[in-house]
Amino acid sequence: MMMNKPSVFVYICDARTDLLQEICAGIEEEGVPYEVREMPMQDVDALAYAAAEESVLGSGIGIAGETAAMQLRKIPKGQNIFKIVQPGREQCRALGANSARAVKRQKFKI
């Protein structure tokens, strides 16, 4: 059994590298640790849901191709807090920051 350290989980499948880098930078800027894991599932909703459920902090991000979603534990699968398709750099940073801000119980960035 793998022990999870408190961190935001980022589950990816064929993720665009630039999206991943900007999302992780957003999390890092908020001072919250994160872990990236390659997963076999291709559905962004399933990735985000699994990441949130398995994160000790209860916040997860899924990235599949050019789509990213943020999810929190106990929110039904598919009802993501944020979901962006073909996002720009600033949207990716904000998504990462918001996943960390959820953990810290701070207001989301727009």
C-alpha positions as CSV (number, residue, x, y, z in Angstrom):
1,M,0.0,0.0,0.0
2,M,1.4,3.4,-1.0
3,M,1.3,6.2,1.6
4,N,0.2,9.5,0.2
5,K,2.0,12.6,1.5
6,P,-0.2,15.7,1.7
7,S,-0.2,17.2,-1.8
8,V,-2.4,18.1,-4.7
9,F,-2.5,15.2,-7.1
10,V,-2.2,15.9,-10.8
11,Y,-3.3,12.9,-12.9
12,I,-2.4,13.0,-16.6
13,C,-2.9,11.0,-19.8
14,D,-1.2,12.3,-23.0
15,A,-1.1,15.8,-21.4
16,R,0.3,18.7,-23.3
17,T,3.7,19.5,-21.6
18,D,3.1,23.2,-21.5
19,L,-0.3,22.8,-19.8
20,L,1.2,20.6,-17.2
21,Q,4.1,22.9,-16.5
22,E,1.9,26.0,-16.1
23,I,-0.6,24.2,-13.9
24,C,2.2,22.9,-11.6
25,A,3.7,26.4,-11.5
26,G,0.4,27.7,-10.3
27,I,0.3,25.2,-7.5
28,E,3.9,25.8,-6.6
29,E,3.4,29.6,-6.4
30,E,0.7,29.0,-3.7
31,G,3.3,27.0,-1.6
32,V,1.4,23.7,-1.8
33,P,3.2,20.4,-2.7
34,Y,1.9,18.4,-5.7
35,E,2.5,15.1,-7.3
36,V,2.1,14.2,-11.0
37,R,1.1,10.7,-12.0
38,E,0.7,9.2,-15.5
39,M,-2.6,7.3,-15.5
40,P,-4.1,5.0,-18.1
41,M,-7.6,6.6,-18.2
42,Q,-8.2,9.1,-20.9
43,D,-11.4,10.8,-19.5
44,V,-10.4,14.1,-17.9
45,D,-13.4,13.9,-15.5
46,A,-12.3,10.5,-14.3
47,L,-8.7,11.7,-13.9
48,A,-9.7,14.7,-11.9
49,Y,-12.1,12.7,-9.7
50,A,-9.6,10.0,-9.0
51,A,-6.9,12.6,-8.2
52,A,-9.2,14.4,-5.7
53,E,-10.4,11.3,-4.1
54,E,-6.9,9.9,-3.6
55,S,-5.2,13.1,-2.5
56,V,-4.9,13.5,1.3
57,L,-5.7,17.2,0.8
58,G,-8.8,16.4,-1.3
59,S,-7.8,18.5,-4.3
60,G,-7.0,17.0,-7.6
61,I,-6.4,18.0,-11.3
62,G,-6.9,15.8,-14.3
63,I,-5.2,16.6,-17.7
64,A,-6.0,14.7,-20.8
65,G,-4.6,16.0,-24.0
66,E,-5.6,19.7,-24.2
67,T,-8.3,19.6,-21.5
68,A,-7.8,20.1,-17.8
69,A,-10.2,19.9,-14.9
70,M,-10.0,20.6,-11.1
71,Q,-12.0,18.5,-8.7
72,L,-12.5,18.4,-4.9
73,R,-13.2,15.3,-2.9
74,K,-16.8,14.4,-2.3
75,I,-18.0,16.4,-5.4
76,P,-19.7,14.0,-7.8
77,K,-17.6,12.8,-10.8
78,G,-18.1,15.1,-13.8
79,Q,-19.1,18.1,-11.7
80,N,-15.7,19.7,-11.8
81,I,-15.0,22.9,-10.0
82,F,-13.2,24.2,-13.1
83,K,-12.8,22.6,-16.6
84,I,-10.9,24.3,-19.4
85,V,-10.3,23.2,-23.0
86,Q,-7.3,24.4,-25.0
87,P,-6.4,26.9,-22.2
88,G,-3.9,29.6,-22.4
89,R,-0.9,30.1,-20.1
90,E,-2.8,32.3,-17.5
91,Q,-5.8,29.9,-17.4
92,C,-3.4,27.0,-16.6
93,R,-1.7,29.0,-13.9
94,A,-5.0,30.0,-12.3
95,L,-6.3,26.4,-12.4
96,G,-3.2,25.2,-10.5
97,A,-3.3,28.1,-8.1
98,N,-7.0,27.5,-7.4
99,S,-6.4,23.8,-6.6
100,A,-3.9,24.9,-4.0
101,R,-6.2,27.7,-2.8
102,A,-9.0,25.2,-2.2
103,V,-6.7,23.4,0.2
104,K,-5.8,26.6,2.0
105,R,-9.5,27.7,2.0
106,Q,-8.7,30.9,0.1
107,K,-10.7,32.7,-2.6
108,F,-10.2,31.4,-6.1
109,K,-8.4,33.4,-8.7
110,I,-10.6,34.3,-11.6
